[in-house]
Amino acid sequence: MKKTISFAAAVIAALALSACTPSDITSGENQQRPEGVTETQTQDAMSLKDKPTVEYTIPADAPTGVDGGPGVMETTAVDDSYYPEDKRGVAEESSTSEIACLYVPTADGIVQSLSDVSAMDADGLIAGLVAEGVLGSGTEVTAFSQAGSTASLSLNKLTAAAPDISDEVLLACIVNTFTENLGMDSLSVKDGGQDFGTLSYTDEYNAT
């Protein structure tokens, strides 16, 4: 019986020792690669330090300022002459308008309005007052002359665009507009047969 127990103990000890025996499996680094499989480079092998350094220098004759600088792309206009006429681009017309300070009546009184006019002259200012709804449609300059700080203006008619604008307010809008934009002190206004006299800038009707 003791011999049987001893033999069993020896078998168990042998199995335990075999279980603890170090494995003979080698790391992947030492294993041979199958045919057709290539080795991939590691990040260290592709280090940026190994890449050539490219330096950029600005040419001595490079344009600067409004002419541009290094790297500025040169563009050319598109030639659409071979396109059908209805497919060609429309060239933008250059604006020749000017900004005038027009005096416009409101429910609270006369206010200033910065508006585009075709020219800073009598025709342009009267046309601007028509466009702003101050003077009636069709109002035009028949004569204008300026001598120093005084000027004379004749219109084909003097009618307001709205029935609630009085003649006094209408004249104030015209005189204030002309003296403000043309640098004069007084303006004589006529509408054909009627002479409204020589008037100066007034703030009597200005909005408060």
Disulfide bonds with the S-S distance in Angstrom:
none
